[in-house]
Amino acid sequence: MRILIAGGSGFLGTHLTTALATAGHDVCILSRREGPESARPRGRSRTLAWVPDGSLGPWTSACGPTDAVINLAGASIGDGRWSAARKAALVATRINATRSIVRFIEHASPRPSVLINASAIGIYGDRGSDVLTEDAIAGSDFLASLCRDWETEARRVESSQTRVILLRTGLVLDSRGGALPKMLLPFRLWAGGPFGSGRQYMSWIHRDDWLAMAIWLLGAPAVAGPVNATAPCPVTNTEFVRTLGRILHRPSWLPAPPLALKVALGEMAGPLLLFSQRVVPDRASRGGFVFAHPGLEEALSSLLARRV
């Protein structure tokens, strides 16, 4: 397949590009980086510079015919407090990049058969112990509203020619990127423990399962719309840190009080650490996707075995 990836140089995009190129697909990456490095092929992948401002650009014709588009573009949710300016950047980088992708698909001939557009389980808001499938209603906080608007932009290109997948990703576990390395530090200092009450549910997924699901969705024509990219066994925060402590042979009893987290992180402490989201991958499971790492202890052990 000829696959276009926006955000292909990020945490997940880099791994996905490598996996797709290794499997023999032709991958075109859209990146903000300018200069000669942007045009240098890497294996069966190449990088084009773009300005994701909602418009088209020279990259449109340089991409050539495209079978599938994967849009992962957007500023990191966890980098920096959510000031008014930061919130505006989080919205703009997602909405404008998606608008550019939608315009590209609308002008393409033939149109790509599938768009996989990133989203997040933050769309559900703080939901306690409710089991959340893809049919659950959206929340009303900032992150939920952002995800809802993000998905609305992507769905504008949904048609009989183009299938749209809204990939609602949970906490992606990887020993070298994402949130897990930051979570390890307190345990290394013998100060690990739950966030707040510890009763909030965490919906996670092993990095390899996230990659496998994204690739599986490219070739699963019966699956469309929202898809929860989470493992089938969400756990409470207390269970998560106890499992992590057990694998690292470190205590996991020292809690981080909610007030301290809110003082340190501001508004984002809620959606990122304290909100409860018990999300299950109903649509992927019914579609036949098989997880390699469905259980938390095995998933963490596989990632941290060389570090312990």
The 8 nearest C-alpha neighbors of each residue, nearest first, counted from 0:
[[1, 24, 2, 66, 25, 67, 65, 23],
 [2, 0, 25, 65, 66, 26, 24, 67],
 [1, 3, 67, 26, 68, 65, 66, 0],
 [2, 4, 68, 27, 26, 28, 69, 67],
 [5, 3, 69, 28, 7, 70, 68, 27],
 [6, 4, 70, 29, 7, 72, 71, 28],
 [5, 7, 72, 71, 8, 9, 12, 4],
 [6, 8, 12, 4, 5, 28, 13, 9],
 [7, 9, 13, 12, 6, 30, 10, 28],
 [10, 8, 12, 7, 13, 11, 6, 71],
 [11, 9, 12, 13, 176, 8, 177, 14],
 [12, 10, 14, 13, 9, 15, 7, 8],
 [11, 13, 7, 9, 15, 8, 14, 10],
 [12, 14, 8, 16, 7, 15, 11, 9],
 [15, 13, 17, 11, 16, 12, 18, 10],
 [14, 16, 12, 18, 17, 13, 210, 19],
 [17, 15, 13, 19, 14, 18, 12, 20],
 [16, 18, 14, 20, 15, 19, 21, 13],
 [17, 19, 15, 21, 16, 20, 14, 22],
 [18, 20, 22, 16, 21, 24, 17, 15],
 [19, 21, 24, 23, 43, 17, 22, 18],
 [22, 20, 18, 23, 19, 17, 24, 43],
 [23, 21, 19, 20, 24, 18, 17, 25],
 [24, 22, 20, 21, 19, 25, 43, 0],
 [25, 23, 20, 0, 19, 22, 26, 1],
 [26, 24, 1, 43, 44, 2, 0, 20],
 [27, 25, 44, 2, 3, 1, 24, 20],
 [26, 28, 3, 45, 44, 46, 4, 2],
 [29, 27, 46, 4, 7, 5, 3, 45],
 [28, 30, 5, 47, 48, 46, 49, 4],
 [29, 31, 48, 32, 49, 47, 28, 6],
 [30, 32, 48, 49, 50, 33, 29, 51],
 [33, 31, 30, 48, 37, 34, 49, 36],
 [32, 34, 48, 37, 31, 35, 36, 30],
 [33, 35, 36, 37, 32, 38, 48, 47],
 [34, 36, 37, 38, 39, 33, 32, 48],
 [37, 35, 39, 38, 34, 33, 46, 32],
 [38, 36, 46, 35, 47, 39, 34, 33],
 [37, 39, 46, 36, 35, 47, 45, 40],
 [38, 40, 36, 37, 45, 41, 46, 35],
 [41, 39, 45, 44, 42, 38, 46, 43],
 [42, 40, 44, 45, 43, 39, 46, 20],
 [43, 41, 44, 40, 20, 45, 21, 17],
 [42, 44, 20, 25, 41, 26, 24, 45],
 [43, 45, 26, 41, 42, 40, 27, 25],
 [46, 44, 40, 27, 41, 28, 39, 38],
 [45, 47, 28, 37, 38, 27, 29, 30],
 [48, 46, 29, 37, 38, 28, 30, 58],
 [47, 49, 30, 31, 33, 32, 29, 37],
 [50, 48, 31, 30, 29, 51, 58, 47],
 [49, 51, 52, 31, 48, 56, 54, 30],
 [52, 50, 96, 53, 95, 99, 49, 54],
 [53, 51, 95, 54, 50, 96, 99, 98],
 [52, 54, 99, 95, 98, 51, 96, 55],
 [55, 53, 99, 52, 56, 51, 98, 102],
 [54, 56, 99, 59, 103, 102, 53, 57],
 [55, 57, 58, 59, 54, 49, 50, 60],
 [58, 56, 59, 60, 61, 55, 49, 48],
 [57, 59, 61, 56, 60, 62, 49, 47],
 [60, 58, 57, 61, 62, 56, 55, 103],
 [59, 61, 62, 58, 63, 57, 56, 64],
 [60, 62, 58, 63, 59, 57, 47, 64],
 [63, 61, 60, 59, 58, 27, 64, 65],
 [62, 64, 61, 60, 65, 59, 1, 58],
 [65, 63, 62, 66, 1, 109, 108, 107],
 [64, 66, 1, 111, 67, 2, 63, 3],
 [65, 67, 111, 1, 112, 2, 0, 64],
 [68, 66, 2, 111, 113, 65, 112, 114],
 [67, 69, 3, 114, 2, 4, 115, 113],
 [70, 68, 115, 4, 114, 116, 3, 5],
 [69, 71, 5, 116, 72, 4, 117, 115],
 [72, 70, 6, 117, 5, 69, 116, 73],
 [73, 71, 6, 5, 70, 93, 96, 92],
 [74, 72, 93, 92, 75, 71, 89, 6],
 [73, 75, 89, 92, 76, 88, 72, 93],
 [76, 74, 77, 78, 73, 89, 79, 72],
 [75, 77, 78, 74, 89, 79, 267, 73],
 [78, 76, 75, 79, 267, 80, 271, 178],
 [79, 77, 75, 76, 80, 74, 81, 85],
 [80, 78, 77, 81, 85, 76, 264, 82],
 [81, 79, 82, 264, 265, 267, 78, 85],
 [82, 80, 85, 86, 267, 266, 83, 79],
 [81, 83, 85, 84, 80, 86, 79, 87],
 [82, 84, 86, 85, 87, 81, 88, 80],
 [85, 83, 87, 82, 86, 88, 81, 89],
 [86, 84, 82, 88, 81, 87, 83, 89],
 [87, 85, 89, 83, 88, 84, 81, 82],
 [86, 88, 84, 90, 85, 89, 91, 83],
 [89, 87, 85, 91, 86, 90, 92, 84],
 [90, 88, 86, 87, 74, 92, 91, 85],
 [91, 89, 87, 88, 93, 92, 94, 86],
 [92, 90, 88, 94, 93, 95, 89, 87],
 [91, 93, 73, 89, 95, 90, 88, 94],
 [94, 92, 73, 96, 91, 90, 95, 97],
 [93, 95, 97, 91, 96, 149, 92, 90],
 [94, 96, 53, 52, 98, 97, 91, 93],
 [97, 95, 51, 99, 93, 98, 94, 53],
 [98, 96, 100, 94, 99, 95, 101, 93],
 [97, 99, 53, 95, 101, 100, 96, 102],
 [100, 98, 53, 54, 96, 102, 97, 101],
 [99, 101, 97, 103, 98, 102, 104, 96],
 [102, 100, 98, 104, 103, 99, 156, 97],
 [101, 103, 105, 99, 104, 100, 98, 106],
 [102, 104, 100, 106, 101, 105, 107, 99],
 [103, 105, 107, 101, 102, 106, 110, 100],
 [104, 106, 102, 103, 107, 101, 156, 110],
 [107, 105, 103, 104, 102, 108, 110, 101],
 [108, 106, 110, 104, 109, 105, 103, 111],
 [109, 107, 110, 106, 64, 111, 104, 105],
 [108, 110, 107, 111, 64, 65, 66, 112],
 [109, 111, 107, 108, 104, 112, 160, 161],
 [112, 110, 66, 67, 113, 65, 161, 104],
 [111, 113, 161, 66, 67, 160, 162, 110],
 [112, 114, 162, 161, 67, 111, 163, 68],
 [113, 115, 68, 163, 69, 116, 67, 164],
 [116, 114, 164, 69, 163, 165, 70, 68],
 [115, 117, 70, 165, 69, 114, 166, 164],
 [118, 116, 166, 71, 70, 165, 167, 115],
 [117, 119, 167, 166, 146, 165, 168, 116],
 [120, 118, 167, 168, 121, 122, 169, 146],
 [119, 121, 122, 167, 169, 168, 123, 118],
 [120, 122, 119, 123, 143, 124, 142, 270],
 [121, 143, 123, 120, 146, 137, 124, 138],
 [124, 122, 137, 138, 121, 120, 143, 136],
 [123, 125, 138, 121, 122, 143, 126, 140],
 [124, 126, 274, 275, 127, 276, 123, 138],
 [127, 125, 275, 276, 129, 124, 128, 123],
 [126, 128, 275, 129, 125, 276, 199, 200],
 [127, 129, 277, 130, 126, 200, 275, 276],
 [130, 128, 127, 126, 131, 277, 276, 278],
 [131, 129, 277, 278, 128, 132, 279, 276],
 [132, 130, 278, 135, 277, 129, 279, 133],
 [133, 131, 134, 279, 135, 281, 278, 280],
 [132, 134, 135, 225, 226, 227, 131, 281],
 [133, 135, 132, 136, 131, 225, 137, 281],
 [136, 134, 133, 131, 132, 137, 123, 130],
 [137, 135, 134, 123, 138, 133, 122, 131],
 [136, 138, 123, 122, 143, 135, 124, 139],
 [137, 139, 124, 123, 143, 122, 140, 136],
 [138, 140, 143, 144, 124, 141, 137, 142],
 [141, 139, 143, 142, 138, 144, 124, 270],
 [140, 142, 144, 143, 145, 139, 86, 146],
 [143, 141, 145, 144, 140, 121, 146, 122],
 [142, 122, 144, 146, 138, 140, 121, 145],
 [145, 143, 147, 141, 142, 146, 139, 140],
 [144, 146, 142, 148, 143, 147, 149, 141],
 [147, 145, 149, 143, 122, 144, 148, 118],
 [146, 148, 144, 150, 149, 145, 143, 151],
 [149, 147, 151, 145, 150, 146, 144, 152],
 [150, 148, 146, 152, 147, 151, 94, 145],
 [149, 151, 153, 147, 152, 148, 146, 154],
 [150, 152, 148, 154, 149, 153, 147, 155],
 [153, 151, 150, 149, 154, 155, 148, 97],
 [154, 152, 150, 155, 151, 97, 156, 101],
 [153, 155, 157, 151, 156, 152, 150, 163],
 [154, 156, 153, 152, 157, 151, 101, 158],
 [155, 157, 154, 101, 158, 153, 105, 161],
 [158, 156, 154, 161, 163, 155, 162, 159],
 [159, 157, 161, 160, 156, 162, 163, 155],
 [158, 160, 161, 162, 157, 112, 156, 163],
 [161, 159, 158, 112, 110, 162, 111, 157],
 [162, 160, 112, 113, 158, 157, 159, 111],
 [161, 163, 113, 157, 112, 223, 114, 158],
 [164, 162, 114, 157, 113, 223, 224, 115],
 [163, 165, 115, 224, 223, 166, 225, 116],
 [166, 164, 225, 116, 224, 226, 117, 118],
 [165, 167, 117, 226, 118, 168, 164, 116],
 [168, 166, 119, 118, 227, 120, 228, 226],
 [167, 169, 119, 228, 120, 166, 227, 118],
 [168, 170, 203, 229, 120, 202, 171, 228],
 [171, 169, 203, 204, 202, 172, 168, 178],
 [170, 172, 204, 206, 203, 205, 169, 173],
 [173, 171, 205, 206, 179, 204, 170, 174],
 [174, 172, 175, 176, 206, 179, 171, 177],
 [173, 175, 302, 180, 176, 179, 303, 172],
 [176, 174, 173, 180, 177, 179, 302, 172],
 [177, 175, 173, 174, 180, 10, 178, 179],
 [176, 178, 179, 173, 171, 10, 172, 180],
 [177, 179, 181, 180, 182, 176, 172, 171],
 [178, 180, 182, 181, 172, 177, 174, 173],
 [181, 179, 183, 182, 178, 174, 175, 176],
 [182, 180, 179, 183, 178, 184, 177, 185],
 [181, 183, 179, 180, 184, 178, 185, 186],
 [184, 182, 180, 186, 181, 185, 187, 179],
 [183, 185, 187, 186, 182, 181, 188, 180],
 [186, 184, 191, 190, 188, 187, 183, 189],
 [187, 185, 191, 189, 188, 183, 184, 190],
 [186, 188, 184, 185, 189, 183, 190, 249],
 [187, 189, 185, 186, 190, 184, 191, 183],
 [190, 188, 186, 187, 191, 249, 185, 250],
 [191, 189, 185, 186, 188, 253, 192, 251],
 [192, 190, 186, 251, 185, 253, 189, 250],
 [191, 193, 251, 253, 254, 252, 240, 190],
 [194, 192, 254, 197, 237, 236, 240, 195],
 [193, 195, 255, 197, 254, 196, 256, 272],
 [194, 196, 257, 256, 197, 255, 193, 254],
 [195, 197, 198, 194, 193, 199, 254, 256],
 [196, 198, 237, 236, 193, 194, 195, 199],
 [197, 199, 196, 235, 236, 200, 237, 275],
 [200, 198, 275, 235, 197, 236, 274, 273],
 [199, 201, 235, 275, 276, 277, 234, 236],
 [202, 200, 234, 235, 233, 236, 276, 203],
 [203, 201, 233, 169, 278, 229, 277, 170],
 [202, 204, 170, 169, 229, 171, 230, 201],
 [205, 203, 229, 230, 171, 172, 170, 206],
 [204, 206, 172, 208, 207, 171, 298, 209],
 [205, 207, 209, 208, 172, 171, 173, 204],
 [206, 208, 210, 209, 205, 211, 291, 292],
 [209, 207, 211, 205, 210, 206, 212, 290],
 [208, 210, 206, 212, 207, 211, 213, 205],
 [211, 209, 207, 213, 208, 212, 15, 214],
 [210, 212, 208, 214, 209, 213, 215, 207],
 [211, 213, 215, 209, 214, 210, 208, 216],
 [214, 212, 210, 216, 215, 211, 209, 217],
 [213, 215, 211, 217, 216, 212, 210, 218],
 [216, 214, 212, 217, 213, 218, 211, 219],
 [215, 217, 219, 213, 218, 214, 212, 222],
 [218, 216, 214, 215, 219, 213, 113, 67],
 [217, 219, 216, 215, 220, 214, 221, 113],
 [218, 220, 216, 221, 222, 217, 215, 286],
 [221, 219, 222, 218, 223, 217, 216, 162],
 [220, 222, 219, 223, 286, 218, 216, 162],
 [223, 221, 220, 219, 286, 224, 216, 282],
 [224, 222, 164, 163, 162, 221, 225, 220],
 [223, 225, 164, 165, 163, 226, 222, 162],
 [226, 224, 165, 133, 164, 166, 227, 223],
 [227, 225, 166, 167, 165, 282, 228, 133],
 [228, 226, 167, 280, 229, 168, 166, 133],
 [229, 227, 168, 167, 169, 226, 166, 280],
 [230, 228, 204, 203, 169, 227, 280, 202],
 [229, 231, 204, 293, 232, 203, 280, 233],
 [230, 232, 279, 280, 293, 233, 229, 294],
 [233, 231, 230, 294, 234, 293, 279, 295],
 [234, 232, 202, 201, 277, 231, 203, 200],
 [235, 233, 200, 201, 238, 239, 232, 236],
 [236, 234, 200, 238, 199, 237, 198, 201],
 [235, 237, 197, 239, 238, 199, 200, 193],
 [238, 236, 197, 193, 235, 240, 239, 241],
 [239, 237, 241, 235, 236, 240, 234, 242],
 [238, 240, 236, 242, 237, 241, 243, 235],
 [241, 239, 243, 242, 237, 238, 244, 192],
 [242, 240, 244, 238, 243, 239, 251, 245],
 [241, 243, 245, 239, 240, 244, 238, 296],
 [242, 244, 240, 246, 241, 245, 247, 239],
 [245, 243, 249, 241, 247, 251, 242, 246],
 [244, 246, 248, 242, 243, 247, 241, 249],
 [245, 247, 243, 244, 248, 242, 300, 307],
 [246, 248, 244, 249, 245, 307, 243, 186],
 [249, 247, 245, 246, 244, 250, 307, 243],
 [248, 250, 244, 247, 186, 189, 245, 251],
 [251, 249, 244, 252, 189, 191, 248, 190],
 [252, 250, 192, 191, 244, 241, 240, 253],
 [251, 253, 192, 250, 254, 191, 193, 190],
 [252, 254, 192, 191, 190, 251, 255, 193],
 [255, 253, 192, 193, 194, 256, 252, 195],
 [254, 256, 194, 195, 193, 257, 253, 192],
 [257, 255, 195, 259, 258, 254, 260, 194],
 [258, 256, 195, 260, 259, 261, 255, 194],
 [257, 259, 261, 260, 256, 262, 195, 255],
 [260, 258, 262, 256, 261, 257, 263, 255],
 [259, 261, 263, 257, 258, 262, 264, 268],
 [260, 262, 265, 258, 264, 268, 259, 263],
 [263, 261, 259, 260, 265, 264, 258, 257],
 [262, 264, 260, 261, 265, 259, 268, 258],
 [265, 263, 261, 268, 262, 260, 80, 267],
 [264, 266, 261, 262, 267, 268, 263, 80],
 [265, 267, 268, 269, 81, 264, 261, 80],
 [266, 268, 269, 265, 270, 271, 264, 81],
 [269, 267, 272, 264, 271, 261, 266, 265],
 [268, 270, 273, 267, 274, 272, 271, 266],
 [271, 269, 274, 267, 272, 268, 273, 121],
 [270, 272, 268, 269, 267, 273, 274, 77],
 [273, 271, 268, 269, 270, 274, 194, 267],
 [272, 274, 269, 270, 268, 271, 275, 199],
 [275, 273, 125, 270, 269, 272, 199, 276],
 [274, 276, 199, 200, 127, 125, 126, 273],
 [277, 275, 200, 126, 278, 201, 125, 274],
 [278, 276, 130, 200, 131, 233, 202, 128],
 [277, 279, 131, 276, 202, 130, 132, 233],
 [278, 280, 231, 132, 281, 131, 229, 227],
 [281, 279, 227, 283, 282, 229, 231, 284],
 [280, 282, 284, 283, 279, 132, 285, 133],
 [281, 283, 285, 284, 280, 226, 286, 133],
 [284, 282, 286, 288, 285, 280, 281, 287],
 [283, 285, 281, 288, 287, 286, 282, 280],
 [286, 284, 282, 287, 283, 281, 288, 280],
 [287, 285, 283, 284, 288, 282, 222, 221],
 [286, 288, 284, 285, 289, 283, 282, 219],
 [287, 289, 284, 283, 286, 290, 212, 215],
 [288, 290, 287, 291, 284, 283, 212, 208],
 [291, 289, 292, 293, 208, 288, 230, 231],
 [290, 292, 293, 208, 289, 207, 205, 298],
 [291, 293, 298, 290, 294, 205, 297, 208],
 [294, 292, 290, 230, 231, 291, 232, 295],
 [295, 293, 292, 297, 296, 298, 232, 230],
 [294, 296, 298, 297, 299, 293, 232, 292],
 [297, 295, 299, 298, 294, 300, 242, 243],
 [296, 298, 300, 299, 295, 294, 301, 292],
 [299, 297, 295, 301, 292, 296, 300, 294],
 [300, 298, 302, 296, 301, 297, 303, 295],
 [299, 301, 297, 303, 304, 302, 298, 296],
 [300, 302, 298, 299, 304, 303, 297, 305],
 [301, 303, 299, 300, 174, 304, 173, 298],
 [304, 302, 306, 300, 305, 301, 299, 307],
 [303, 305, 300, 306, 307, 301, 302, 299],
 [306, 304, 303, 307, 302, 301, 300, 174],
 [307, 305, 303, 304, 302, 174, 247, 300],
 [306, 304, 305, 247, 303, 246, 248, 300]]
